[in-house]
Amino acid sequence: MQQFDNNEHPHRRYNPLTGEWVLVSPHRSKRPWQGQKEAASNTALPAYDPECYLCAGNIRSNGVRNDEYTDIFVFNNDFPSLLTDEVSTQENSSSLFQLKPERGINKVICFSPRHDLTIPEMEISALVKVVETWKEQYTELGSKDFINHVQIFENKGSVMGCSNPHPHGQIWAQSSLPTLVEKTQANLLDYYEKNGKSLLADYLAEELTKKERIVVENEHFAVVVPFWATWPYETMIISKRHFGAITEMTAEETLAFAEILKRITVKYDNLFETSFPYSSGIHQKPTDGKPHHEWHFHMHFYPPLLRSASVKKFMVGYEMMAEAQRDISPEKSAEILRNLPEIHYKQKTI
């Protein structure tokens, strides 16, 4: 009988945050690829685009003119997925046809007036302002009595459905806990009640000892390819100190978080020397007024690129019908990311 090798043999891994499993098939990374290729664009963008609806001073599609902002600009999404209106509905008469109205607020955050910048190309001082804005919005939105969850996220790149390259993210605040957050909530709480400690604190302590999946770290945060990662180069930023929300960061932690954001996104861009697409999002405690000692601040990055700037991971077939699956071991992807330089590839010739 062969000896198991996690970089060669198929196996399943358990995700304690969601209670789900992922199938790892590392031998499949050797297969030739003749399928879909995405257009890899390294087209130089202008610092200001008169046609961009997010650039400073430009008019958006609803006729509203943007502020002449010089760092951060926040506005209510012109095409929100959630509305603030309170509506009434009849009670569900069947467990098979459950429906309930959902209230919420959608906001857009422009990270910079520069149309041609992305997070890995921004100065750390500018990223600190982004983090401070996230704090302010989490506090402002979470203080509303009908808001119980504030989801801060960014979709980067057209392959992730981003319709505008201007550096920006979104916030969806709503009255219910979204499905994935609710699953995480349940598992974090179960672990905390059984062990009296944070699940992610214990998990990170082991990762920092093993060093197999750590990509980068500083005094306050670590970036790890999760043991249960699904996407090829998925990572998670975890705070070394146990706290539940971004508003609980000290000034030193805020600076360290901005720094770690830049370091991991620079590595992403350097991987295939392209503006690396991803969806990222912060997971933190609900804003329902309860203490939620079980929550531990973390941020997910889900990048789709698999082999090059033009080949992405598809979630189809088995993934849609059975369970998540990946073709490269988390240990291997962590090694690849860890060994990448932290100077952005565009600055090599400068």
Steps between C-alpha positions, in 0.01 A plus 500: 500500500631846407583757767258795489638822346276808529659644186422189293203306636132605501350568841231705675557778752260638758420871536419564868364848423217377276479132595556400136754282322716567195641238262871550421628337178861621466590250226252677267722808480717305256224466239536699175263795465317561172195668648386856555762772527429846633638808331794613712499877488796708604371808320631814667216702647498880525517666842168664415233372261232752397265208417539327838200537729723461809767761422494823700266767366339273239125455462358157580223332300233636736608858430677554833845658482778343707684711754840634398647253746871474568524170692183301594149545361194317637150514353179299500495249215294635210373147425464342845414136558336592830255776590437676831121495464310302761225287346238264639428148382277212592638223717622191316236229504738227379848400610575426134432856381671725751546868421581807702577859398861613535608857571844642451736765370756471218799734479794546266845604623750647255844428642680773305430776245768337283323293233818303427579373849405179679564403863844344434613822330374736771716644777453348844397843633216504245398146598481610864234750390311216331507296821388802704209549258402134541496559876280808467253325270481190720417725797256726314308223325513256789350757737170498308239293680404299189858410404646183652782423256747720311681331212805687370636357174680570171463340157816568301525432128248443223528122543345550846214703356648841575366743240737788576880481554501809724621383846189448709318263731152458635309462826172313528338547839185303574255387762576124481820301527587377148519124457880459509534738793226314686686171448823657622320652797366159605838327476693777674247502783501122535881495527509791744238345729685166503854635538465848647728631226483636145507235227717720279737583785569129550515439125746784438721390790542161332558654157771728642669195651481287185595784259379288205219730388611840633563743213595820684461636851577801714466572871120516492375295201580188302402402146438128463381275221228325702539127553152469343554754217280455192630756251850436353675790678243572769634673811367625830627787713456419870569735790750362750308662783149374559249777430169491318471813286713741300404780739691324778835542323761715670687764300794259470273220378335730247839584351603133507175398327556757224854370457393136480229591244766648276744212546257222405348689205848584364580129511178427313591746222852358484378139465410537130619861457149627444245699696381197692121459528333391822201536725595593853291564808524562871327266742434652841240488773135591432370843600201374699623644830611165646862453617586210265821399676522205260574721200860549388581762235609359165496585129465260207655529153352280226703536176386296197825474301646149491787457253567840346349842450266347243384172663256514787343249735142410410240403759290266287383139477623318810546825692142607434344157549714345772764705689784744450814365331852629432791383282801625698575427863476795743858429607626533142311822429624647830858414404459667160351817651753510782794492259374789287667842538325780688604770255228547240598370156426839341775652715771258392633736233467814710 
